[in-house]
Amino acid sequence: MKLIGNKKGQARVIEAFFASILLFSCLTLIPPQPSIDDSSDNLSSLGHNILLSLDSNGNLAHLISNQNWSSLRSCLESALPLTVWFNLTVYDESMNTLNDFPICNAGSISEKIVSTDYVCASPSRDYDIYVLRLQLSLVE
């Protein structure tokens, strides 16, 4: 009769049961974060996909035409994982460098650097064409 009267123990067991269900459901429902390995194909496709997503609605060309290099760097920093080093150089259609401000993040990099070129067009009446060269590497 002593076990039936102990309501604190029963409440603790039920509480532990619900906590374990909550933990297991979080582990199964939240997808794992993709890891960046040392494959140059993965870094190249990552760089191209990020430039493509930043170019939606002409945002990338707008930042370049306004020469807003710090905002462009902030966009790249927020889009790329912390373990990836980047350096972006913007050229015009004659391959003259447009950015006088370095668009990169700091960090020691590995020996393997992947370069991705991306062509971006301005939606304005002038129809300016920009060539972006994004260099990516894993931070050591």
PyRosetta script that sets phi, psi and omega in degrees:
from pyrosetta import init, pose_from_sequence

init()
pose = pose_from_sequence("MKLIGNKKGQARVIEAFFASILLFSCLTLIPPQPSIDDSSDNLSSLGHNILLSLDSNGNLAHLISNQNWSSLRSCLESALPLTVWFNLTVYDESMNTLNDFPICNAGSISEKIVSTDYVCASPSRDYDIYVLRLQLSLVE")
pose.set_psi(1, -22.0)
pose.set_omega(1, -178.4)
pose.set_phi(2, -67.9)
pose.set_psi(2, -33.4)
pose.set_omega(2, -179.2)
pose.set_phi(3, -71.1)
pose.set_psi(3, -35.3)
pose.set_omega(3, -179.0)
pose.set_phi(4, -70.8)
pose.set_psi(4, -32.9)
pose.set_omega(4, -178.7)
pose.set_phi(5, -78.0)
pose.set_psi(5, -11.6)
pose.set_omega(5, -177.6)
pose.set_phi(6, -87.2)
pose.set_psi(6, 89.5)
pose.set_omega(6, -177.1)
pose.set_phi(7, -78.4)
pose.set_psi(7, -25.1)
pose.set_omega(7, -179.8)
pose.set_phi(8, -65.1)
pose.set_psi(8, -41.2)
pose.set_omega(8, -180.0)
pose.set_phi(9, -65.3)
pose.set_psi(9, -40.1)
pose.set_omega(9, 178.9)
pose.set_phi(10, -66.0)
pose.set_psi(10, -40.0)
pose.set_omega(10, 179.4)
pose.set_phi(11, -65.9)
pose.set_psi(11, -37.7)
pose.set_omega(11, 179.1)
pose.set_phi(12, -66.9)
pose.set_psi(12, -39.7)
pose.set_omega(12, 179.7)
pose.set_phi(13, -66.5)
pose.set_psi(13, -43.2)
pose.set_omega(13, 178.4)
pose.set_phi(14, -65.2)
pose.set_psi(14, -40.1)
pose.set_omega(14, 177.7)
pose.set_phi(15, -63.4)
pose.set_psi(15, -43.1)
pose.set_omega(15, 178.4)
pose.set_phi(16, -65.7)
pose.set_psi(16, -36.7)
pose.set_omega(16, 178.2)
pose.set_phi(17, -63.3)
pose.set_psi(17, -46.5)
pose.set_omega(17, 179.0)
pose.set_phi(18, -67.4)
pose.set_psi(18, -35.3)
pose.set_omega(18, 177.4)
pose.set_phi(19, -65.1)
pose.set_psi(19, -40.6)
pose.set_omega(19, 178.9)
pose.set_phi(20, -68.4)
pose.set_psi(20, -36.6)
pose.set_omega(20, 176.0)
pose.set_phi(21, -64.1)
pose.set_psi(21, -41.5)
pose.set_omega(21, 178.5)
pose.set_phi(22, -62.5)
pose.set_psi(22, -44.7)
pose.set_omega(22, 179.0)
pose.set_phi(23, -64.4)
pose.set_psi(23, -45.5)
pose.set_omega(23, -179.9)
pose.set_phi(24, -65.8)
pose.set_psi(24, -37.2)
pose.set_omega(24, 178.6)
pose.set_phi(25, -68.4)
pose.set_psi(25, -35.3)
pose.set_omega(25, 176.3)
pose.set_phi(26, -66.0)
pose.set_psi(26, -39.7)
pose.set_omega(26, 179.9)
pose.set_phi(27, -68.2)
pose.set_psi(27, -32.2)
pose.set_omega(27, -178.0)
pose.set_phi(28, -89.0)
pose.set_psi(28, -29.5)
pose.set_omega(28, -176.5)
pose.set_phi(29, -86.8)
pose.set_psi(29, -30.1)
pose.set_omega(29, -179.4)
pose.set_phi(30, -86.6)
pose.set_psi(30, 121.4)
pose.set_omega(30, -178.7)
pose.set_phi(31, -72.2)
pose.set_psi(31, 149.4)
pose.set_omega(31, 179.0)
pose.set_phi(32, -70.0)
pose.set_psi(32, 150.0)
pose.set_omega(32, 178.7)
pose.set_phi(33, -73.3)
pose.set_psi(33, 134.6)
pose.set_omega(33, 179.6)
pose.set_phi(34, -68.8)
pose.set_psi(34, 137.6)
pose.set_omega(34, 179.7)
pose.set_phi(35, -96.5)
pose.set_psi(35, 144.0)
pose.set_omega(35, 178.0)
pose.set_phi(36, -93.1)
pose.set_psi(36, 114.8)
pose.set_omega(36, 176.3)
pose.set_phi(37, -94.1)
pose.set_psi(37, -173.3)
pose.set_omega(37, -172.1)
pose.set_phi(38, -85.1)
pose.set_psi(38, 15.4)
pose.set_omega(38, -178.5)
pose.set_phi(39, -76.7)
pose.set_psi(39, 130.6)
pose.set_omega(39, -179.6)
pose.set_phi(40, -70.6)
pose.set_psi(40, -27.9)
pose.set_omega(40, 177.5)
pose.set_phi(41, -65.8)
pose.set_psi(41, -39.0)
pose.set_omega(41, 179.2)
pose.set_phi(42, -66.8)
pose.set_psi(42, -42.3)
pose.set_omega(42, 178.9)
pose.set_phi(43, -66.9)
pose.set_psi(43, -38.8)
pose.set_omega(43, 180.0)
pose.set_phi(44, -65.7)
pose.set_psi(44, -45.1)
pose.set_omega(44, 179.1)
pose.set_phi(45, -69.2)
pose.set_psi(45, -34.2)
pose.set_omega(45, 175.9)
pose.set_phi(46, -62.1)
pose.set_psi(46, -46.0)
pose.set_omega(46, 179.4)
pose.set_phi(47, -63.5)
pose.set_psi(47, -42.9)
pose.set_omega(47, 179.5)
pose.set_phi(48, -65.9)
pose.set_psi(48, -41.4)
pose.set_omega(48, 179.9)
pose.set_phi(49, -65.7)
pose.set_psi(49, -37.2)
pose.set_omega(49, 179.7)
pose.set_phi(50, -69.3)
pose.set_psi(50, -42.4)
pose.set_omega(50, 176.9)
pose.set_phi(51, -64.5)
pose.set_psi(51, -37.1)
pose.set_omega(51, 178.0)
pose.set_phi(52, -65.2)
pose.set_psi(52, -41.4)
pose.set_omega(52, 179.5)
pose.set_phi(53, -71.3)
pose.set_psi(53, -33.8)
pose.set_omega(53, 176.7)
pose.set_phi(54, -71.2)
pose.set_psi(54, -23.0)
pose.set_omega(54, -178.4)
pose.set_phi(55, -84.3)
pose.set_psi(55, -0.9)
pose.set_omega(55, 179.7)
pose.set_phi(56, -64.2)
pose.set_psi(56, 138.6)
pose.set_omega(56, -179.6)
pose.set_phi(57, 61.3)
pose.set_psi(57, 20.7)
pose.set_omega(57, 176.9)
pose.set_phi(58, 73.9)
pose.set_psi(58, 17.0)
pose.set_omega(58, -178.4)
pose.set_phi(59, -64.7)
pose.set_psi(59, -39.7)
pose.set_omega(59, -178.0)
pose.set_phi(60, -65.6)
pose.set_psi(60, -46.5)
pose.set_omega(60, 178.2)
pose.set_phi(61, -64.8)
pose.set_psi(61, -34.5)
pose.set_omega(61, 177.9)
pose.set_phi(62, -65.1)
pose.set_psi(62, -43.2)
pose.set_omega(62, 178.0)
pose.set_phi(63, -64.7)
pose.set_psi(63, -37.3)
pose.set_omega(63, -179.4)
pose.set_phi(64, -71.7)
pose.set_psi(64, -43.5)
pose.set_omega(64, -178.8)
pose.set_phi(65, -66.3)
pose.set_psi(65, -29.1)
pose.set_omega(65, 175.8)
pose.set_phi(66, -87.7)
pose.set_psi(66, -0.5)
pose.set_omega(66, -177.9)
pose.set_phi(67, 51.8)
pose.set_psi(67, 43.9)
pose.set_omega(67, 179.3)
pose.set_phi(68, -93.5)
pose.set_psi(68, 73.5)
pose.set_omega(68, -173.6)
pose.set_phi(69, -69.8)
pose.set_psi(69, -33.4)
pose.set_omega(69, -179.6)
pose.set_phi(70, -68.6)
pose.set_psi(70, -37.3)
pose.set_omega(70, 176.6)
pose.set_phi(71, -69.1)
pose.set_psi(71, -35.5)
pose.set_omega(71, 177.2)
pose.set_phi(72, -65.3)
pose.set_psi(72, -41.1)
pose.set_omega(72, 176.4)
pose.set_phi(73, -64.2)
pose.set_psi(73, -41.3)
pose.set_omega(73, 178.6)
pose.set_phi(74, -63.4)
pose.set_psi(74, -38.9)
pose.set_omega(74, 177.9)
pose.set_phi(75, -63.8)
pose.set_psi(75, -42.4)
pose.set_omega(75, 178.6)
pose.set_phi(76, -67.4)
pose.set_psi(76, -39.8)
pose.set_omega(76, 178.6)
pose.set_phi(77, -62.5)
pose.set_psi(77, -38.3)
pose.set_omega(77, -179.1)
pose.set_phi(78, -77.5)
pose.set_psi(78, -24.7)
pose.set_omega(78, -178.4)
pose.set_phi(79, -86.3)
pose.set_psi(79, -28.5)
pose.set_omega(79, -177.3)
pose.set_phi(80, -93.3)
pose.set_psi(80, 150.4)
pose.set_omega(80, 174.6)
pose.set_phi(81, -65.8)
pose.set_psi(81, 158.0)
pose.set_omega(81, -179.2)
pose.set_phi(82, -66.1)
pose.set_psi(82, -20.0)
pose.set_omega(82, -177.8)
pose.set_phi(83, -86.3)
pose.set_psi(83, 5.9)
pose.set_omega(83, -178.0)
pose.set_phi(84, -116.0)
pose.set_psi(84, 127.3)
pose.set_omega(84, 174.5)
pose.set_phi(85, -89.2)
pose.set_psi(85, 144.0)
pose.set_omega(85, 178.1)
pose.set_phi(86, -138.2)
pose.set_psi(86, 154.8)
pose.set_omega(86, 173.4)
pose.set_phi(87, -145.0)
pose.set_psi(87, 123.1)
pose.set_omega(87, -177.8)
pose.set_phi(88, -116.5)
pose.set_psi(88, 131.2)
pose.set_omega(88, 174.8)
pose.set_phi(89, -122.4)
pose.set_psi(89, 132.8)
pose.set_omega(89, -177.7)
pose.set_phi(90, -109.6)
pose.set_psi(90, 129.6)
pose.set_omega(90, 179.4)
pose.set_phi(91, -118.8)
pose.set_psi(91, 154.7)
pose.set_omega(91, 170.9)
pose.set_phi(92, -88.1)
pose.set_psi(92, -173.1)
pose.set_omega(92, -176.3)
pose.set_phi(93, -66.7)
pose.set_psi(93, -19.1)
pose.set_omega(93, 176.9)
pose.set_phi(94, -93.6)
pose.set_psi(94, 9.3)
pose.set_omega(94, -179.0)
pose.set_phi(95, 63.3)
pose.set_psi(95, 33.8)
pose.set_omega(95, 170.5)
pose.set_phi(96, -91.0)
pose.set_psi(96, 135.2)
pose.set_omega(96, -178.8)
pose.set_phi(97, -68.6)
pose.set_psi(97, 129.5)
pose.set_omega(97, -179.5)
pose.set_phi(98, -96.3)
pose.set_psi(98, -34.9)
pose.set_omega(98, -175.7)
pose.set_phi(99, -87.0)
pose.set_psi(99, 120.5)
pose.set_omega(99, 174.1)
pose.set_phi(100, -92.3)
pose.set_psi(100, -8.4)
pose.set_omega(100, 179.4)
pose.set_phi(101, -103.7)
pose.set_psi(101, 128.8)
pose.set_omega(101, -179.5)
pose.set_phi(102, -67.4)
pose.set_psi(102, 130.6)
pose.set_omega(102, 178.7)
pose.set_phi(103, -107.5)
pose.set_psi(103, 85.1)
pose.set_omega(103, -178.1)
pose.set_phi(104, -155.8)
pose.set_psi(104, 168.0)
pose.set_omega(104, 172.6)
pose.set_phi(105, -113.3)
pose.set_psi(105, 159.3)
pose.set_omega(105, -175.9)
pose.set_phi(106, -87.3)
pose.set_psi(106, 159.3)
pose.set_omega(106, 176.9)
pose.set_phi(107, 144.4)
pose.set_psi(107, 153.3)
pose.set_omega(107, 176.2)
pose.set_phi(108, -81.3)
pose.set_psi(108, 135.4)
pose.set_omega(108, -174.1)
pose.set_phi(109, -111.4)
pose.set_psi(109, 165.6)
pose.set_omega(109, 176.9)
pose.set_phi(110, -82.1)
pose.set_psi(110, 176.6)
pose.set_omega(110, -178.0)
pose.set_phi(111, -75.2)
pose.set_psi(111, -17.4)
pose.set_omega(111, -175.9)
pose.set_phi(112, -96.1)
pose.set_psi(112, 111.1)
pose.set_omega(112, 178.9)
pose.set_phi(113, -115.9)
pose.set_psi(113, 132.1)
pose.set_omega(113, 179.5)
pose.set_phi(114, -108.7)
pose.set_psi(114, 134.2)
pose.set_omega(114, -179.2)
pose.set_phi(115, -113.9)
pose.set_psi(115, 134.3)
pose.set_omega(115, 178.9)
pose.set_phi(116, -125.7)
pose.set_psi(116, 127.8)
pose.set_omega(116, 176.3)
pose.set_phi(117, -101.1)
pose.set_psi(117, 142.3)
pose.set_omega(117, -178.1)
pose.set_phi(118, -141.2)
pose.set_psi(118, 132.8)
pose.set_omega(118, 179.0)
pose.set_phi(119, -101.7)
pose.set_psi(119, 130.0)
pose.set_omega(119, -176.2)
pose.set_phi(120, -127.8)
pose.set_psi(120, 137.2)
pose.set_omega(120, 179.3)
pose.set_phi(121, -117.5)
pose.set_psi(121, 140.0)
pose.set_omega(121, 178.8)
pose.set_phi(122, -80.2)
pose.set_psi(122, 135.5)
pose.set_omega(122, -179.8)
pose.set_phi(123, -80.6)
pose.set_psi(123, 9.1)
pose.set_omega(123, -179.0)
pose.set_phi(124, -77.5)
pose.set_psi(124, 178.8)
pose.set_omega(124, 179.7)
pose.set_phi(125, -67.0)
pose.set_psi(125, -28.6)
pose.set_omega(125, -178.8)
pose.set_phi(126, -73.4)
pose.set_psi(126, -23.1)
pose.set_omega(126, 179.5)
pose.set_phi(127, 53.4)
pose.set_psi(127, 58.4)
pose.set_omega(127, 177.9)
pose.set_phi(128, -72.5)
pose.set_psi(128, 142.8)
pose.set_omega(128, 178.9)
pose.set_phi(129, -113.7)
pose.set_psi(129, 132.2)
pose.set_omega(129, -179.9)
pose.set_phi(130, -122.9)
pose.set_psi(130, 142.9)
pose.set_omega(130, 174.0)
pose.set_phi(131, -113.1)
pose.set_psi(131, 123.9)
pose.set_omega(131, -179.0)
pose.set_phi(132, -109.2)
pose.set_psi(132, 131.1)
pose.set_omega(132, 175.6)
pose.set_phi(133, -114.8)
pose.set_psi(133, 110.3)
pose.set_omega(133, -179.2)
pose.set_phi(134, -104.8)
pose.set_psi(134, 121.6)
pose.set_omega(134, 177.3)
pose.set_phi(135, -105.6)
pose.set_psi(135, 131.2)
pose.set_omega(135, -177.6)
pose.set_phi(136, -126.7)
pose.set_psi(136, 146.7)
pose.set_omega(136, 174.9)
pose.set_phi(137, -156.1)
pose.set_psi(137, 157.7)
pose.set_omega(137, 177.3)
pose.set_phi(138, -82.7)
pose.set_psi(138, 140.3)
pose.set_omega(138, 179.0)
pose.set_phi(139, -79.1)
pose.set_psi(139, 135.8)
pose.set_omega(139, 179.3)
pose.set_phi(140, -82.9)
pose.dump_pdb("model.pdb")
